[in-house]
Amino acid sequence: MKFWSSEAAAAQFGRGFADLMPAAAGVAAWGLVTGVAMMQSGLGMLPAVVMTLLVYAGSAQLAALPLIASGSPVSLVVLTALVVNLRFVIYALALRRDMEGLNLARRLWYGYLIGDIGFVIYMTRRERDGEFAHRHEYYLGGAACNWLFWQVGSLMGIVAANWVPLDWGLELAGTLALLGLLVPMCAQRPVLAGSLGAAAVAIAAHGLPMRLGLVAGTIAGVVIAMAVGANFNRGTRA
């Protein structure tokens, strides 16, 4: 049985995978940090592996770990993770038009695979090429690359937690690797506007509890980028 409907669909999956590869090192570094943090917070190996495979959300995992370690109520842990991950609601809304024709199972699967960098890369291609053919496969290729390198990094961190201290500066390494991908994208006006807006709001709201400043910055950045992109497209068509 053929996995892809056509060679063109397979090619778009491969292109999506390849387009995310420049960020793979940063994604793996963040996964490694999260894996080490889970083990050093007191989780056993099996719970850590189950958490990284099912949750697949580094910022939410890192936010929830201190609460889990301190024995906080499950409701507080879940609420914290939901708040930190609210940005994915914005991502899903931005993707809704492209994904609404898929069946429920595929939409749920694609929702699980949403990642920050994969979303940015897909939306950049979407903005440039419009409703290009086999865009679902392209999205899946980038998402699969992100998932693979995240899980490899996280599982390595879980296994090697005793030999990989968090003070190695892996968070900085991951951030720098991801910035290497983001900076060239800022040549596009919507991405630049969204990035500056997100940074300004996140800094201004840094003091909010439960990392709500990050959520506010993300929402502001997505809204600004979409608004600037819509105005730019109208001006181009005029």
PELIN-V933508 format. One record per residue. N is the residue number from 0. RES is the residue in three letters. PHI is phi in whole degrees, 0 to 359 (none if undefined). NEAR is the number of other ideal C-beta (glycine too) atoms within 10 Angstrom. Layout:
n=N res=RES phi=PHI near=NEAR
n=N res=RES phi=PHI near=NEAR
This chain:
n=0 res=MET phi=none near=2
n=1 res=LYS phi=285 near=8
n=2 res=PHE phi=282 near=7
n=3 res=TRP phi=256 near=13
n=4 res=SER phi=289 near=10
n=5 res=SER phi=197 near=12
n=6 res=GLU phi=296 near=9
n=7 res=ALA phi=295 near=12
n=8 res=ALA phi=295 near=18
n=9 res=ALA phi=298 near=16
n=10 res=ALA phi=295 near=15
n=11 res=GLN phi=291 near=23
n=12 res=PHE phi=300 near=22
n=13 res=GLY phi=297 near=13
n=14 res=ARG phi=293 near=16
n=15 res=GLY phi=299 near=26
n=16 res=PHE phi=299 near=19
n=17 res=ALA phi=294 near=12
n=18 res=ASP phi=293 near=20
n=19 res=LEU phi=269 near=25
n=20 res=MET phi=303 near=13
n=21 res=PRO phi=301 near=15
n=22 res=ALA phi=265 near=26
n=23 res=ALA phi=299 near=20
n=24 res=ALA phi=297 near=18
n=25 res=GLY phi=294 near=22
n=26 res=VAL phi=298 near=30
n=27 res=ALA phi=296 near=23
n=28 res=ALA phi=296 near=24
n=29 res=TRP phi=295 near=27
n=30 res=GLY phi=298 near=28
n=31 res=LEU phi=299 near=27
n=32 res=VAL phi=301 near=23
n=33 res=THR phi=294 near=28
n=34 res=GLY phi=299 near=29
n=35 res=VAL phi=297 near=26
n=36 res=ALA phi=298 near=22
n=37 res=MET phi=299 near=26
n=38 res=MET phi=290 near=19
n=39 res=GLN phi=285 near=16
n=40 res=SER phi=275 near=18
n=41 res=GLY phi=108 near=12
n=42 res=LEU phi=291 near=20
n=43 res=GLY phi=285 near=11
n=44 res=MET phi=296 near=12
n=45 res=LEU phi=296 near=9
n=46 res=PRO phi=300 near=14
n=47 res=ALA phi=294 near=26
n=48 res=VAL phi=295 near=18
n=49 res=VAL phi=298 near=12
n=50 res=MET phi=295 near=21
n=51 res=THR phi=292 near=23
n=52 res=LEU phi=283 near=12
n=53 res=LEU phi=272 near=9
n=54 res=VAL phi=281 near=15
n=55 res=TYR phi=47 near=20
n=56 res=ALA phi=202 near=21
n=57 res=GLY phi=303 near=23
n=58 res=SER phi=296 near=17
n=59 res=ALA phi=293 near=21
n=60 res=GLN phi=297 near=23
n=61 res=LEU phi=295 near=18
n=62 res=ALA phi=288 near=19
n=63 res=ALA phi=278 near=23
n=64 res=LEU phi=302 near=20
n=65 res=PRO phi=299 near=13
n=66 res=LEU phi=291 near=18
n=67 res=ILE phi=297 near=19
n=68 res=ALA phi=296 near=12
n=69 res=SER phi=272 near=11
n=70 res=GLY phi=76 near=6
n=71 res=SER phi=294 near=13
n=72 res=PRO phi=301 near=9
n=73 res=VAL phi=301 near=9
n=74 res=SER phi=299 near=8
n=75 res=LEU phi=290 near=14
n=76 res=VAL phi=298 near=18
n=77 res=VAL phi=295 near=13
n=78 res=LEU phi=298 near=14
n=79 res=THR phi=299 near=20
n=80 res=ALA phi=297 near=18
n=81 res=LEU phi=295 near=13
n=82 res=VAL phi=296 near=16
n=83 res=VAL phi=298 near=23
n=84 res=ASN phi=264 near=18
n=85 res=LEU phi=300 near=15
n=86 res=ARG phi=298 near=21
n=87 res=PHE phi=289 near=18
n=88 res=VAL phi=295 near=13
n=89 res=ILE phi=295 near=18
n=90 res=TYR phi=300 near=21
n=91 res=ALA phi=297 near=15
n=92 res=LEU phi=296 near=11
n=93 res=ALA phi=293 near=17
n=94 res=LEU phi=270 near=19
n=95 res=ARG phi=303 near=10
n=96 res=ARG phi=299 near=10
n=97 res=ASP phi=282 near=16
n=98 res=MET phi=257 near=15
n=99 res=GLU phi=294 near=8
n=100 res=GLY phi=277 near=9
n=101 res=LEU phi=276 near=13
n=102 res=ASN phi=287 near=8
n=103 res=LEU phi=299 near=7
n=104 res=ALA phi=299 near=8
n=105 res=ARG phi=291 near=13
n=106 res=ARG phi=296 near=16
n=107 res=LEU phi=295 near=11
n=108 res=TRP phi=296 near=13
n=109 res=TYR phi=293 near=18
n=110 res=GLY phi=295 near=13
n=111 res=TYR phi=301 near=13
n=112 res=LEU phi=274 near=16
n=113 res=ILE phi=301 near=20
n=114 res=GLY phi=225 near=23
n=115 res=ASP phi=300 near=19
n=116 res=ILE phi=290 near=23
n=117 res=GLY phi=300 near=25
n=118 res=PHE phi=296 near=22
n=119 res=VAL phi=297 near=22
n=120 res=ILE phi=294 near=25
n=121 res=TYR phi=296 near=26
n=122 res=MET phi=293 near=23
n=123 res=THR phi=296 near=15
n=124 res=ARG phi=295 near=19
n=125 res=ARG phi=296 near=18
n=126 res=GLU phi=294 near=16
n=127 res=ARG phi=281 near=9
n=128 res=ASP phi=253 near=11
n=129 res=GLY phi=69 near=9
n=130 res=GLU phi=277 near=8
n=131 res=PHE phi=287 near=11
n=132 res=ALA phi=293 near=12
n=133 res=HIS phi=60 near=20
n=134 res=ARG phi=292 near=18
n=135 res=HIS phi=296 near=18
n=136 res=GLU phi=293 near=20
n=137 res=TYR phi=297 near=25
n=138 res=TYR phi=301 near=26
n=139 res=LEU phi=296 near=22
n=140 res=GLY phi=298 near=25
n=141 res=GLY phi=295 near=27
n=142 res=ALA phi=296 near=24
n=143 res=ALA phi=294 near=16
n=144 res=CYS phi=297 near=24
n=145 res=ASN phi=299 near=26
n=146 res=TRP phi=298 near=18
n=147 res=LEU phi=299 near=16
n=148 res=PHE phi=289 near=21
n=149 res=TRP phi=297 near=25
n=150 res=GLN phi=294 near=18
n=151 res=VAL phi=300 near=16
n=152 res=GLY phi=297 near=27
n=153 res=SER phi=296 near=29
n=154 res=LEU phi=295 near=17
n=155 res=MET phi=296 near=16
n=156 res=GLY phi=296 near=27
n=157 res=ILE phi=296 near=26
n=158 res=VAL phi=290 near=16
n=159 res=ALA phi=256 near=13
n=160 res=ALA phi=302 near=21
n=161 res=ASN phi=287 near=9
n=162 res=TRP phi=247 near=7
n=163 res=VAL phi=237 near=18
n=164 res=PRO phi=292 near=11
n=165 res=LEU phi=292 near=14
n=166 res=ASP phi=278 near=5
n=167 res=TRP phi=286 near=12
n=168 res=GLY phi=79 near=13
n=169 res=LEU phi=293 near=21
n=170 res=GLU phi=300 near=15
n=171 res=LEU phi=294 near=10
n=172 res=ALA phi=298 near=17
n=173 res=GLY phi=295 near=23
n=174 res=THR phi=296 near=15
n=175 res=LEU phi=296 near=13
n=176 res=ALA phi=295 near=18
n=177 res=LEU phi=287 near=20
n=178 res=LEU phi=296 near=11
n=179 res=GLY phi=299 near=13
n=180 res=LEU phi=274 near=20
n=181 res=LEU phi=289 near=16
n=182 res=VAL phi=302 near=12
n=183 res=PRO phi=299 near=10
n=184 res=MET phi=293 near=16
n=185 res=CYS phi=290 near=14
n=186 res=ALA phi=294 near=8
n=187 res=GLN phi=272 near=17
n=188 res=ARG phi=304 near=13
n=189 res=PRO phi=298 near=22
n=190 res=VAL phi=294 near=22
n=191 res=LEU phi=297 near=16
n=192 res=ALA phi=298 near=20
n=193 res=GLY phi=296 near=26
n=194 res=SER phi=295 near=18
n=195 res=LEU phi=295 near=14
n=196 res=GLY phi=296 near=20
n=197 res=ALA phi=298 near=22
n=198 res=ALA phi=296 near=13
n=199 res=ALA phi=298 near=14
n=200 res=VAL phi=292 near=21
n=201 res=ALA phi=297 near=20
n=202 res=ILE phi=292 near=10
n=203 res=ALA phi=296 near=13
n=204 res=ALA phi=259 near=16
n=205 res=HIS phi=301 near=13
n=206 res=GLY phi=283 near=7
n=207 res=LEU phi=292 near=13
n=208 res=PRO phi=287 near=8
n=209 res=MET phi=56 near=15
n=210 res=ARG phi=58 near=20
n=211 res=LEU phi=293 near=16
n=212 res=GLY phi=298 near=17
n=213 res=LEU phi=296 near=21
n=214 res=VAL phi=298 near=22
n=215 res=ALA phi=298 near=19
n=216 res=GLY phi=296 near=22
n=217 res=THR phi=296 near=23
n=218 res=ILE phi=298 near=17
n=219 res=ALA phi=298 near=20
n=220 res=GLY phi=297 near=23
n=221 res=VAL phi=295 near=20
n=222 res=VAL phi=297 near=16
n=223 res=ILE phi=296 near=20
n=224 res=ALA phi=297 near=25
n=225 res=MET phi=293 near=18
n=226 res=ALA phi=293 near=14
n=227 res=VAL phi=295 near=18
n=228 res=GLY phi=297 near=18
n=229 res=ALA phi=295 near=11
n=230 res=ASN phi=293 near=13
n=231 res=PHE phi=295 near=15
n=232 res=ASN phi=294 near=13
n=233 res=ARG phi=297 near=9
n=234 res=GLY phi=294 near=8
n=235 res=THR phi=292 near=7
n=236 res=ARG phi=292 near=6
n=237 res=ALA phi=291 near=5
